[in-house]
Amino acid sequence: MLEACAAAVDAAGCGLSMVGATGAREPVLAVGALCEELEELQSTLGQGPGVDAAAGDGVVLVPDLADGPAVRRWPVFAPAAAERGMRGLFAFPVAAGAARVGVLDVYRRDPGGLGAELLATALAFADAVLVVVLDERGAVAGGPDHRRDAMLPERRAEVHQAAGMVSVQLGIQVSEALVRLRAYAYVHERRLADVAADVVARRLRFAPDRRGTDDTAVGSEMMDAPPNSDHDHPEGGT
């Protein structure tokens, strides 16, 4: 469906994110060069048109990410997207009334608005995505072998698992642990999913500094563990 949406609105690609119970936006699908990277970047930074649409700002239309208003509103994401060759970004809530299910992001390489016809088409695709998402979640069209993740693969499960592990390591709430993961990914110019994979595989741990070595780019409570460190036996333990 995302491929069809991109073709119908003459876009470079589209991204789809889901909105959780806490309002957090999580990318699940993307088509088109760079779109997956930019969807991930919005999630990592916690800023961008898709993030605002997920937070309840309604449709967010940005004809030029390199323009002053966009840069002031999203001071990190907008320049980063423009540098990668994406100039237009249009975020459409996938919603049923006041209940936000997700966000459909439409990316364009050339600056400029969608125009009335393409805007109506994009809105129609957002409505169609809503129907598919609700169908998948309720297994309306599925038989006994129907899988809830047929359209929406659980690509973010590892991020949540990593956040849970970091929350235990630092003694903080899971929501704060997710912020720490995102900050680490941004400072180290890595994808959030890759950082999460390292945490889950115990190649990376977050811990209060106890040896005078810390990741100063992130904060004194974060540091990389040695590659072969044992998660179950922190420093100073037995």
C-alpha positions in Angstrom: 0.0 0.0 0.0 2.8 2.4 0.8 4.3 1.9 -2.7 0.9 2.7 -4.2 0.6 5.8 -2.1 4.0 7.1 -3.1 3.2 6.6 -6.8 -0.2 8.2 -6.5 1.1 11.4 -4.9 4.3 11.5 -6.9 6.5 11.1 -3.8 10.0 9.8 -3.2 8.6 7.4 -0.6 6.3 6.9 2.4 6.7 5.8 6.0 4.2 4.4 8.4 4.5 4.6 12.2 2.3 3.4 14.9 1.3 5.4 18.0 1.4 3.5 21.3 -0.7 4.0 24.4 1.7 6.6 25.7 1.6 8.6 22.5 5.1 7.4 21.4 5.6 7.1 17.7 7.3 4.0 16.4 8.3 3.4 12.7 7.1 0.1 11.3 7.3 0.3 7.5 9.0 2.5 4.9 9.4 2.4 1.2 11.7 4.6 -0.9 15.3 5.5 -0.7 16.3 7.2 2.5 12.7 7.0 3.9 13.5 4.3 6.4 16.5 6.3 7.6 14.5 9.4 8.0 11.6 7.6 9.8 14.2 6.3 12.2 15.8 9.7 12.6 12.5 11.3 13.6 12.0 8.6 16.2 15.6 8.9 17.5 15.5 12.7 17.7 11.9 12.9 18.9 11.3 15.7 16.5 9.9 16.1 13.0 6.5 16.5 11.2 5.6 12.8 11.9 6.3 13.2 15.6 4.1 16.3 15.8 1.3 14.6 13.9 1.5 11.7 16.3 1.4 14.1 19.3 -2.0 15.4 18.1 -1.1 18.4 15.9 -3.3 17.0 13.1 -2.0 17.0 9.5 1.5 18.6 9.3 2.4 19.9 5.8 5.9 21.0 5.2 6.6 22.0 1.6 10.3 22.8 2.3 12.3 21.4 5.1 15.2 23.8 4.2 13.0 26.8 4.8 13.4 29.0 7.9 10.1 28.0 9.7 10.8 24.3 9.3 14.4 24.7 10.6 13.2 26.7 13.6 10.5 24.1 14.4 12.7 21.1 13.9 16.3 22.4 14.3 18.0 19.1 14.0 15.7 17.0 11.9 14.8 19.5 9.2 18.4 20.3 8.1 19.4 16.6 8.3 16.5 15.7 6.0 17.3 18.5 3.6 21.0 17.5 3.5 19.9 14.0 2.5 17.9 15.4 -0.4 14.4 15.3 1.0 12.7 18.7 0.9 9.0 18.1 1.4 7.4 16.0 4.2 3.7 15.7 4.7 2.4 13.8 7.8 -1.1 12.5 8.0 -2.6 11.0 11.1 -4.0 7.6 10.8 -6.9 8.1 13.1 -10.4 7.2 14.0 -11.9 10.3 15.5 -9.7 11.4 18.4 -8.0 8.0 18.6 -4.6 8.2 16.8 -3.5 4.8 15.5 -0.5 5.9 13.5 1.0 8.4 11.1 1.5 8.2 7.3 4.5 10.3 6.2 4.9 11.3 2.6 8.4 12.3 1.4 9.2 14.4 -1.6 12.6 15.4 -3.0 11.4 18.7 -4.6 10.1 21.6 -2.5 6.5 22.6 -2.9 3.1 21.8 -1.7 1.1 18.8 -2.7 -1.8 20.7 -4.2 -5.5 20.1 -3.6 -5.8 16.9 -5.7 -2.7 15.1 -4.3 -3.5 16.2 -0.8 -6.9 14.6 -1.2 -5.3 11.5 -2.5 -2.9 11.3 0.4 -5.7 11.7 2.9 -7.6 8.9 1.2 -4.6 6.6 1.6 -4.3 7.6 5.3 -8.0 6.5 5.7 -7.2 3.3 3.8 -4.2 2.5 6.0 -6.5 3.0 9.0 -8.9 0.3 7.7 -6.0 -2.1 7.1 -4.5 -1.5 10.5 -7.8 -2.1 12.3 -8.4 -5.2 10.1 -4.9 -6.5 11.1 -5.4 -5.8 14.8 -8.8 -7.4 14.9 -8.0 -10.2 12.5 -11.2 -9.3 10.7 -10.2 -10.9 7.4 -8.0 -13.6 8.6 -8.5 -17.3 9.1 -7.0 -19.5 11.8 -3.5 -18.8 10.4 -4.0 -15.1 10.2 -1.1 -13.2 11.7 -1.6 -9.8 13.4 1.8 -8.7 12.1 1.0 -9.5 8.4 1.2 -5.8 7.5 2.9 -4.4 10.6 5.9 -6.5 11.5 7.1 -6.3 15.1 10.4 -4.6 14.1 10.4 -2.5 17.3 10.1 -5.3 19.8 13.9 -5.3 20.3 13.9 -1.6 21.1 11.4 -2.1 23.9 13.4 -5.1 25.2 16.5 -3.0 25.3 14.7 -0.2 27.1 13.6 -2.6 29.7 17.2 -3.8 30.2 18.5 -0.3 30.4 15.8 0.6 33.0 17.1 -2.2 35.2 20.7 -1.3 34.7 20.2 2.3 35.6 17.3 1.9 38.0 15.0 4.3 36.0 11.6 4.1 34.3 11.3 2.4 30.9 10.2 5.7 29.3 13.4 7.4 30.5 15.5 4.4 29.4 14.1 4.8 25.9 15.1 8.5 25.9 18.6 7.4 27.0 18.8 4.9 24.1 17.7 7.5 21.6 20.3 10.0 23.0 23.0 7.4 22.7 22.0 6.5 19.2 22.0 10.2 18.1 25.3 11.1 19.7 27.0 8.1 18.2 25.3 8.5 14.8 23.9 5.1 15.0 20.4 3.7 14.3 18.3 3.2 17.3 17.6 -0.4 16.3 21.3 -1.2 16.0 22.0 0.2 19.5 19.0 -1.8 20.9 20.4 -5.0 19.3 23.8 -4.4 21.0 22.1 -3.9 24.4 19.9 -7.1 24.0 23.0 -9.1 22.9 24.9 -7.7 25.9 27.6 -6.1 23.7 26.6 -2.7 25.2 25.4 -1.9 28.7 24.4 1.4 30.3 25.6 1.7 33.9 26.5 4.4 36.5 30.2 5.3 36.1 32.3 3.5 38.7 35.8 3.7 37.3 36.1 7.3 36.1 35.3 6.3 32.5 32.2 7.7 31.0 30.6 8.7 27.7 30.9 12.4 28.1 28.9 13.0 24.9 25.9 11.5 26.5 26.3 11.9 30.3 28.1 10.5 33.3 25.5 7.7 33.8 26.2 6.1 30.4 29.2 4.2 29.2 30.1 1.4 26.8 30.8 -1.9 28.4 33.8 -3.9 27.2 32.7 -6.1 24.3 32.9 -9.3 26.4 31.5 -7.9 29.6 29.0 -10.1 31.5 25.6 -8.4 32.0 24.9 -10.5 35.0 28.2 -9.6 36.8 28.7 -5.9 36.7 32.0 -4.3 37.7 32.9 -4.8 41.3 30.6 -7.9 41.5 31.6 -11.4 41.9 
